[in-house]
Amino acid sequence: MKGCRDRMLPLCSTLAHMNDARASSTPCTHHMREHRMSSKWRTVENLPEKAVSNGLVEADAADSAYRITEVVRWRGCLVALCQSHETTGDARTRDDNQACDREVIKTTTEIQHFEAMAMKCSDCETENPEGAKFCQSCGRELETNVPRRCVSCGRPIPHEALVCQYCGFDYHSQILGAPPPGVDAQTPSPSIKSPDIRRRTEAYTAVGLAVLLVLSNLGWFYATYDDSTRYYDLSQDYDGIQNDYNSLLEDYSAMQEDYNAMRDDYGLLEYYLTVYETFRLDSTAADFYECVREASGILTGESWVLEATTQERVGFAADLSMHDQGKPFWPLQEDLYYNYYGTHSYDDAKTRLEFLLTMAGVAPGDSHVTKIGKILECVCSFVDYSMDMTERFYSPWEILAYRSGDCEDFSILASALFELAGIESAIGFFTDNYDSYHAMVLVNLYDLGPHEFYWYDDLSDLGLSSGPWIMIEPQTTLDYQADASWMEQWDILAAAET
């Protein structure tokens, strides 16, 4: 309050100077002041001294009421002065008019502030200064719970508030012209905002939020676009990798098939190697059979009938078959073989023949006809026919090692296998009308099951056991044993059991 009164003193001198300069054209300032004053304030113009002398109000309250009256009077003077300028048409500068208007507005604001700060009596409805405990007119104790309202927004605010909590109206800066206690006058308090500043702040905040929203949307768009681009690139890479994978899978499948084929080939090669190692005949074993043939004395001629009878020749062939079945022959040569290897030649040869029976799939429970069929198929597939440059007979082991031979060799080998399989057999030499010679196998059976065949009822006159003997061509399978054009041309000359 005191600051307000101090600010009024320079204003009074200014108005007095202005009235003296324009006395002829300016209306009576006293009349205007009295006209502008409110009746409710005129009633309390001389109240301070009276209220203080009666002890109804305190000195501070009376001084406040006096200062309120001064503000009202000066407001009337300012308004009258400004109206006189407009009425007389006196030439004034824009700055002077604006300064006058600002003073009127400021004074009006102060009056509104003081009116808002006044305490109204409930009996006489007299407006009393803020903080007064008793009415200055009737002396009644004032109610302190009357709400105070903001002069800017009209909302109720606390009596001690210096700033409106709703609109931010600052009573110190807007009315009293001084900052709140504890606040530097050069630095306005950041918590005090006028309505315009508040609206501008809200507008700036909204714009900032909009900008942030746009930027965030742009960031999301670019991030989404970047993710979409990366997803497209990754999809392309994935498709390429998938195609490569499919190609590799096809290559793997092809390589797997090749591997399986190679594994089968490897197994077959391994089997062939086993067969080769089993039937292999080294030079010492070959010399053994060569010595046996020389000791027989039947290899000096080119014909079977020269220097040896047919029976002697067929007997030597039967001896070779029986030797490789595991029966001992030729003791002198056998001793030499044993001294070199430490084993007997007939045992080594028998081992080879038993391995061939295993290759043929011959089982102990098979019938004689089944065994004959398996043995013929194995011999025909394993041994090739080849003619001798000079007539000589080979043992079954030699035939398996060379995998070739003529008709005598086929017969020697087949008869030895039949005997090891439990089939009584013999070797027979035959001739035809053209003096050609041939060798075949004879088996002591009554039939060949469903297969047709040729046989002899009895060959005991040739030294064979009694009973029928069926002719077996060892160079063909069981299905071709009834070939009439081939079988009927041969007549038997000699035979020997193996």
DOFISE-406150 format. One line per 8 residues: for each residue y negated, x negated, z of C-alpha. Coordinates in Angstrom, 1 decimal. Layout:
BEGIN
Y:X:Z ~ ...
//
This chain:
BEGIN
0.0:0.0:0.0 ~ -2.4:-2.8:0.8 ~ -1.9:-4.4:-2.5 ~ -2.8:-1.1:-4.2 ~ -6.1:-0.9:-2.4 ~ -6.9:-4.5:-3.1 ~ -6.4:-3.8:-6.8 ~ -8.8:-0.8:-6.6
-11.8:-2.9:-5.6 ~ -12.3:-4.8:-8.9 ~ -11.8:-1.5:-10.6 ~ -14.7:0.1:-8.7 ~ -17.1:-2.6:-9.6 ~ -16.2:-2.3:-13.2 ~ -16.7:1.4:-13.3 ~ -20.1:1.1:-11.5
-21.3:-1.4:-14.1 ~ -20.1:0.9:-16.9 ~ -21.9:3.9:-15.3 ~ -25.2:2.0:-15.0 ~ -25.1:0.9:-18.6 ~ -24.4:4.4:-19.9 ~ -26.2:6.7:-17.5 ~ -27.8:8.8:-20.2
-24.6:9.7:-22.0 ~ -22.0:9.6:-19.2 ~ -21.3:12.7:-17.1 ~ -21.7:12.4:-13.3 ~ -18.9:10.3:-12.2 ~ -19.1:11.9:-8.8 ~ -18.7:15.4:-10.3 ~ -15.8:14.2:-12.4
-14.3:12.5:-9.5 ~ -14.6:15.7:-7.4 ~ -13.3:17.8:-10.3 ~ -10.3:15.6:-10.8 ~ -9.3:15.4:-7.2 ~ -6.6:17.7:-5.9 ~ -7.5:20.2:-3.3 ~ -4.6:19.1:-1.1
-6.0:15.6:-0.9 ~ -9.6:16.7:-0.3 ~ -8.4:18.4:2.9 ~ -7.2:15.2:4.2 ~ -10.1:13.0:3.1 ~ -11.5:12.6:6.6 ~ -8.1:13.0:8.2 ~ -7.4:9.3:9.2
-10.0:9.0:11.9 ~ -9.2:12.5:13.2 ~ -5.5:12.0:13.3 ~ -5.7:8.6:14.9 ~ -8.2:9.8:17.5 ~ -6.0:12.8:18.4 ~ -3.0:10.5:18.7 ~ -1.0:12.6:16.2
-0.4:9.8:13.6 ~ -0.3:6.1:13.8 ~ -2.9:3.8:12.4 ~ -0.7:2.6:9.5 ~ 0.0:6.2:8.5 ~ -3.7:7.1:8.6 ~ -4.6:4.1:6.6 ~ -1.9:5.0:4.0
-3.4:8.5:3.7 ~ -6.9:7.1:3.2 ~ -5.6:4.8:0.5 ~ -3.9:7.7:-1.3 ~ -7.3:9.5:-1.3 ~ -9.0:6.5:-2.8 ~ -6.4:6.3:-5.6 ~ -7.0:10.0:-6.4
-10.7:9.5:-6.6 ~ -10.6:6.5:-8.8 ~ -8.2:8.3:-11.1 ~ -10.8:11.0:-11.6 ~ -13.5:8.4:-12.4 ~ -11.3:6.6:-14.9 ~ -10.5:9.9:-16.7 ~ -14.1:10.9:-16.9
-15.2:7.5:-18.1 ~ -12.6:7.5:-20.9 ~ -13.6:11.1:-21.9 ~ -17.3:10.2:-22.0 ~ -16.5:7.4:-24.5 ~ -14.8:9.9:-26.8 ~ -17.6:12.6:-26.4 ~ -20.6:10.4:-27.0
-19.0:8.6:-29.8 ~ -20.1:5.3:-28.4 ~ -18.9:2.4:-30.4 ~ -16.2:0.7:-28.3 ~ -13.8:-2.0:-29.3 ~ -10.1:-1.2:-29.6 ~ -9.3:-3.5:-26.7 ~ -11.7:-1.8:-24.3
-10.3:1.6:-25.1 ~ -6.7:0.4:-24.7 ~ -7.6:-1.3:-21.4 ~ -9.2:1.9:-20.1 ~ -6.1:3.9:-21.2 ~ -3.8:1.5:-19.4 ~ -5.8:1.8:-16.2 ~ -5.6:5.6:-16.3
-1.9:5.5:-16.9 ~ -1.4:3.0:-14.1 ~ -3.5:5.1:-11.7 ~ -1.6:8.3:-12.6 ~ 1.7:6.5:-12.0 ~ 0.5:5.3:-8.6 ~ -0.5:8.8:-7.7 ~ 3.0:10.1:-8.7
4.5:7.3:-6.7 ~ 2.5:8.2:-3.6 ~ 3.2:11.9:-4.1 ~ 6.9:11.1:-4.3 ~ 6.6:8.9:-1.2 ~ 4.9:11.7:0.8 ~ 6.7:13.7:3.5 ~ 6.1:17.4:3.2
5.7:19.4:6.5 ~ 7.9:22.5:6.8 ~ 5.2:24.6:8.5 ~ 1.9:23.9:6.7 ~ 3.5:22.3:3.7 ~ 1.1:19.4:4.0 ~ 2.1:16.2:2.1 ~ 2.3:13.3:4.5
2.7:9.5:3.7 ~ 6.1:8.0:3.6 ~ 7.3:6.9:7.0 ~ 5.1:9.3:9.0 ~ 6.8:10.9:12.0 ~ 4.3:13.7:12.6 ~ 2.3:16.0:10.3 ~ -1.3:14.8:9.8
-2.5:18.4:9.6 ~ -0.6:20.4:12.3 ~ 1.0:17.5:14.3 ~ 4.5:18.9:13.8 ~ 7.3:16.4:13.9 ~ 8.4:15.8:10.3 ~ 12.0:16.0:9.1 ~ 13.2:12.6:7.8
16.2:14.0:5.9 ~ 14.1:15.5:3.1 ~ 15.4:13.9:-0.1 ~ 13.2:11.6:-2.1 ~ 13.1:12.0:-6.0 ~ 12.4:9.4:-8.6 ~ 9.2:9.9:-10.5 ~ 10.9:8.8:-13.7
14.2:10.8:-13.9 ~ 13.7:13.2:-11.0 ~ 17.0:12.4:-9.4 ~ 17.3:12.1:-5.5 ~ 17.1:8.5:-4.3 ~ 17.1:6.8:-0.9 ~ 13.7:6.6:0.9 ~ 13.9:2.9:1.2
14.9:2.3:-2.5 ~ 12.5:0.1:-4.5 ~ 14.4:0.7:-7.8 ~ 16.0:3.9:-9.1 ~ 19.7:3.6:-9.2 ~ 20.0:6.0:-12.1 ~ 17.2:5.0:-14.6 ~ 16.3:1.6:-13.2
12.6:2.6:-12.6 ~ 11.0:-0.3:-10.6 ~ 8.3:0.8:-8.2 ~ 7.1:-2.7:-7.5 ~ 6.6:-3.8:-11.1 ~ 5.6:-0.4:-12.6 ~ 3.3:0.9:-9.8 ~ 2.5:-1.7:-7.2
2.2:-4.5:-9.8 ~ 4.3:-7.0:-7.7 ~ 7.9:-8.0:-7.9 ~ 10.4:-6.9:-5.2 ~ 10.5:-9.1:-2.1 ~ 12.5:-12.3:-2.6 ~ 12.2:-12.1:-6.4 ~ 10.1:-14.7:-8.3
7.2:-13.0:-10.2 ~ 7.7:-15.3:-13.2 ~ 11.4:-14.4:-13.5 ~ 12.2:-10.7:-13.6 ~ 15.3:-9.6:-11.8 ~ 18.2:-9.1:-14.2 ~ 19.4:-6.1:-12.2 ~ 16.1:-4.2:-12.8
15.9:-2.5:-16.2 ~ 13.5:0.0:-17.7 ~ 14.7:2.9:-19.7 ~ 13.7:1.2:-23.0 ~ 15.5:-2.0:-22.0 ~ 18.5:-0.1:-20.9 ~ 18.6:1.8:-24.2 ~ 18.2:-1.4:-26.1
20.9:-3.0:-24.0 ~ 23.2:-0.1:-24.7 ~ 22.4:-0.3:-28.4 ~ 23.0:-4.0:-28.5 ~ 26.2:-3.6:-26.5 ~ 27.4:-0.9:-29.0 ~ 26.5:-3.2:-31.9 ~ 28.2:-6.1:-30.3
31.3:-4.0:-29.7 ~ 31.2:-2.8:-33.3 ~ 30.9:-6.4:-34.5 ~ 33.8:-7.4:-32.3 ~ 35.8:-4.5:-33.6 ~ 35.1:-5.5:-37.2 ~ 35.9:-9.1:-36.5 ~ 39.1:-8.2:-34.7
40.1:-5.9:-37.6 ~ 39.3:-8.7:-40.0 ~ 41.3:-11.1:-37.9 ~ 44.1:-8.6:-37.8 ~ 43.8:-8.1:-41.6 ~ 43.9:-11.8:-42.3 ~ 46.7:-12.4:-39.8 ~ 48.6:-9.5:-41.4
47.9:-10.8:-44.9 ~ 49.0:-14.3:-43.8 ~ 52.1:-12.9:-42.2 ~ 52.8:-10.9:-45.3 ~ 52.3:-13.9:-47.5 ~ 54.6:-16.0:-45.3 ~ 57.1:-13.2:-45.2 ~ 57.1:-13.0:-49.0
57.5:-16.8:-49.3 ~ 60.3:-16.7:-46.7 ~ 61.9:-13.8:-48.6 ~ 61.8:-15.9:-51.8 ~ 63.2:-18.9:-50.0 ~ 65.9:-16.7:-48.4 ~ 66.9:-15.2:-51.8 ~ 67.1:-18.7:-53.2
69.1:-20.0:-50.3 ~ 71.3:-16.9:-50.6 ~ 71.9:-17.6:-54.3 ~ 72.7:-21.2:-53.5 ~ 75.0:-20.0:-50.8 ~ 76.8:-17.6:-53.2 ~ 77.1:-20.4:-55.7 ~ 78.5:-22.8:-53.1
80.8:-20.1:-51.9 ~ 82.2:-19.6:-55.5 ~ 82.5:-23.4:-55.8 ~ 84.2:-23.5:-52.5 ~ 86.7:-20.8:-53.6 ~ 87.4:-22.7:-56.8 ~ 87.8:-25.9:-54.9 ~ 90.0:-24.1:-52.4
92.2:-22.9:-55.3 ~ 92.2:-26.4:-56.7 ~ 93.1:-27.8:-53.2 ~ 96.0:-25.3:-52.9 ~ 97.2:-26.3:-56.3 ~ 96.8:-30.0:-55.5 ~ 98.6:-29.4:-52.2 ~ 101.4:-27.8:-54.0
101.5:-30.6:-56.5 ~ 101.4:-33.1:-53.6 ~ 104.3:-31.3:-52.0 ~ 106.1:-31.4:-55.3 ~ 105.3:-35.1:-55.8 ~ 106.4:-35.8:-52.2 ~ 109.6:-34.0:-53.0 ~ 110.1:-36.0:-56.1
109.4:-39.2:-54.2 ~ 112.0:-38.2:-51.7 ~ 114.5:-37.4:-54.4 ~ 113.7:-40.7:-56.1 ~ 114.0:-42.7:-52.9 ~ 117.3:-40.9:-52.2 ~ 118.9:-41.4:-55.6 ~ 117.4:-44.8:-56.2
120.1:-47.4:-57.2 ~ 119.2:-51.0:-56.7 ~ 120.7:-53.8:-58.8 ~ 123.4:-54.7:-56.2 ~ 124.8:-51.2:-56.1 ~ 124.7:-51.1:-60.0 ~ 126.6:-54.4:-60.0 ~ 129.2:-52.8:-57.8
130.0:-50.1:-60.3 ~ 129.8:-52.5:-63.2 ~ 132.5:-54.7:-61.5 ~ 134.6:-51.6:-60.9 ~ 134.5:-50.7:-64.6 ~ 135.3:-54.3:-65.7 ~ 138.3:-54.3:-63.3 ~ 139.7:-51.1:-64.8
140.2:-52.8:-68.2 ~ 139.5:-49.7:-70.3 ~ 136.1:-50.6:-71.7 ~ 137.1:-53.0:-74.5 ~ 137.3:-50.4:-77.3 ~ 135.0:-47.9:-78.8 ~ 137.5:-45.1:-78.9 ~ 139.4:-43.4:-76.1
142.7:-44.1:-77.8 ~ 142.3:-47.9:-78.2 ~ 144.0:-50.1:-75.6 ~ 144.1:-47.3:-73.1 ~ 145.6:-43.9:-73.2 ~ 143.6:-40.7:-72.7 ~ 145.3:-40.1:-69.4 ~ 144.3:-43.5:-68.1
140.7:-42.8:-69.1 ~ 140.6:-39.4:-67.5 ~ 142.2:-40.8:-64.4 ~ 139.5:-43.5:-64.1 ~ 136.8:-40.8:-64.5 ~ 138.5:-38.8:-61.7 ~ 138.6:-42.0:-59.5 ~ 134.8:-42.3:-59.9
134.3:-38.7:-58.9 ~ 136.6:-39.0:-55.8 ~ 135.0:-42.3:-54.8 ~ 131.5:-40.8:-54.6 ~ 133.0:-37.9:-52.6 ~ 133.6:-40.4:-49.8 ~ 137.1:-41.6:-50.6 ~ 137.8:-45.3:-50.7
138.8:-47.1:-53.9 ~ 138.8:-50.7:-55.2 ~ 139.0:-52.6:-51.9 ~ 138.0:-56.0:-53.3 ~ 134.7:-54.7:-54.7 ~ 134.2:-52.5:-51.5 ~ 134.4:-55.6:-49.3 ~ 131.7:-57.4:-51.3
129.5:-54.3:-51.0 ~ 130.0:-54.0:-47.3 ~ 129.3:-57.6:-46.7 ~ 126.0:-57.2:-48.5 ~ 124.8:-53.9:-47.2 ~ 126.8:-53.4:-44.0 ~ 127.8:-49.9:-45.2 ~ 130.5:-48.6:-47.5
129.6:-47.6:-51.0 ~ 131.6:-44.4:-50.9 ~ 129.7:-43.2:-47.8 ~ 126.3:-44.0:-49.4 ~ 127.3:-42.2:-52.6 ~ 128.5:-39.1:-50.6 ~ 125.1:-39.0:-48.8 ~ 123.4:-38.7:-52.2
125.7:-35.9:-53.4 ~ 125.2:-33.9:-50.2 ~ 121.5:-34.2:-50.6 ~ 121.8:-32.8:-54.2 ~ 123.8:-29.8:-52.8 ~ 121.0:-29.2:-50.4 ~ 118.5:-29.3:-53.3 ~ 120.7:-26.8:-55.2
120.6:-24.4:-52.2 ~ 124.4:-24.3:-51.7 ~ 125.2:-22.7:-48.4 ~ 128.6:-22.7:-46.6 ~ 128.8:-18.9:-46.7 ~ 128.3:-18.6:-50.4 ~ 131.2:-17.5:-52.6 ~ 132.9:-19.9:-55.0
131.2:-18.1:-58.0 ~ 127.8:-18.4:-56.3 ~ 128.3:-22.1:-55.5 ~ 129.4:-22.8:-59.1 ~ 126.3:-21.0:-60.4 ~ 123.9:-22.9:-58.1 ~ 125.5:-26.3:-58.9 ~ 125.4:-25.8:-62.7
121.7:-24.7:-62.5 ~ 120.8:-27.8:-60.5 ~ 122.8:-30.2:-62.7 ~ 121.3:-28.8:-65.9 ~ 117.8:-29.0:-64.6 ~ 118.1:-32.4:-63.0 ~ 120.1:-34.4:-65.6 ~ 119.4:-34.8:-69.3
122.0:-35.3:-72.0 ~ 122.0:-38.8:-73.6 ~ 124.7:-40.5:-75.7 ~ 126.2:-43.9:-74.8 ~ 125.8:-46.8:-77.3 ~ 129.2:-48.1:-76.0 ~ 131.7:-46.0:-74.3 ~ 131.6:-46.2:-70.6
131.9:-43.8:-67.6 ~ 129.2:-43.6:-64.9 ~ 129.6:-42.6:-61.3 ~ 127.8:-39.6:-59.9 ~ 125.4:-41.8:-58.0 ~ 124.5:-43.7:-61.2 ~ 124.0:-40.4:-63.1 ~ 121.6:-39.1:-60.4
119.7:-42.4:-60.4 ~ 119.4:-42.4:-64.2 ~ 119.1:-38.6:-64.4 ~ 120.9:-38.7:-67.8 ~ 124.4:-39.0:-69.2 ~ 126.9:-37.7:-71.8 ~ 129.7:-35.1:-71.5 ~ 131.9:-37.3:-69.4
129.1:-38.1:-67.0 ~ 128.2:-34.4:-66.6 ~ 131.9:-33.6:-65.9 ~ 132.3:-36.5:-63.3 ~ 129.2:-35.3:-61.5 ~ 129.9:-31.6:-61.6 ~ 133.6:-32.1:-60.4 ~ 132.4:-34.2:-57.4
129.9:-31.5:-56.4 ~ 132.5:-28.7:-56.8 ~ 134.9:-30.6:-54.5 ~ 132.3:-31.2:-51.9 ~ 131.4:-27.5:-52.0 ~ 135.1:-26.6:-51.4 ~ 136.2:-25.7:-54.9 ~ 139.3:-27.3:-56.3
138.4:-28.9:-59.6 ~ 139.7:-31.4:-62.3 ~ 138.3:-33.3:-65.3 ~ 139.7:-32.4:-68.7 ~ 139.4:-34.3:-72.0 ~ 139.5:-32.2:-75.2 ~ 139.5:-32.6:-78.9 ~ 138.9:-30.4:-82.0
140.1:-30.2:-85.5 ~ 137.7:-32.9:-86.6 ~ 139.0:-35.5:-84.1 ~ 135.9:-35.1:-82.0 ~ 136.2:-35.6:-78.3 ~ 134.7:-33.8:-75.4 ~ 134.9:-33.6:-71.6 ~ 134.7:-30.5:-69.4
135.5:-29.4:-65.8 ~ 138.4:-27.2:-64.8 ~ 138.4:-25.1:-61.6 ~ 141.4:-23.6:-59.9 ~ 140.2:-20.0:-59.7 ~ 141.4:-16.6:-60.9 ~ 138.0:-15.3:-62.1 ~ 134.2:-15.9:-62.1
133.2:-12.5:-60.8 ~ 131.2:-10.5:-63.3 ~ 131.0:-13.5:-65.8 ~ 133.3:-13.9:-68.7 ~ 135.2:-17.2:-69.1 ~ 138.1:-19.0:-70.8 ~ 141.1:-20.3:-68.8 ~ 144.6:-21.8:-68.9
147.4:-20.0:-67.1 ~ 149.1:-23.3:-66.0 ~ 148.4:-27.0:-66.5 ~ 151.1:-28.4:-64.4 ~ 152.5:-30.3:-67.4 ~ 149.3:-32.3:-67.3 ~ 149.8:-33.1:-63.7 ~ 147.6:-30.4:-62.3
148.4:-27.9:-59.5 ~ 150.0:-24.7:-60.5 ~ 147.9:-21.6:-61.1 ~ 145.1:-20.6:-63.5 ~ 142.5:-23.2:-64.4 ~ 139.1:-21.9:-65.7 ~ 137.2:-24.0:-68.2 ~ 133.6:-24.9:-67.1
131.1:-26.4:-69.5 ~ 128.8:-28.5:-67.1 ~ 126.0:-28.8:-69.6 ~ 125.2:-25.0:-69.4 ~ 124.8:-22.4:-66.7 ~ 127.3:-19.8:-65.7 ~ 126.0:-17.2:-68.1 ~ 127.1:-19.2:-71.2
130.7:-20.0:-70.2 ~ 132.0:-17.3:-72.5 ~ 130.5:-18.7:-75.7 ~ 133.4:-18.2:-78.1 ~ 132.1:-20.4:-80.9 ~ 131.9:-23.3:-78.6 ~ 134.8:-22.8:-76.2 ~ 137.5:-21.8:-78.7
137.3:-25.0:-80.8 ~ 138.6:-27.3:-78.0 ~ 142.1:-28.2:-77.3 ~ 143.0:-30.0:-74.0 ~ 144.4:-33.5:-74.3 ~ 144.6:-34.7:-70.7 ~ 143.4:-33.7:-67.2 ~ 143.2:-35.2:-63.7
142.3:-33.5:-60.4 ~ 139.4:-34.8:-58.5
//
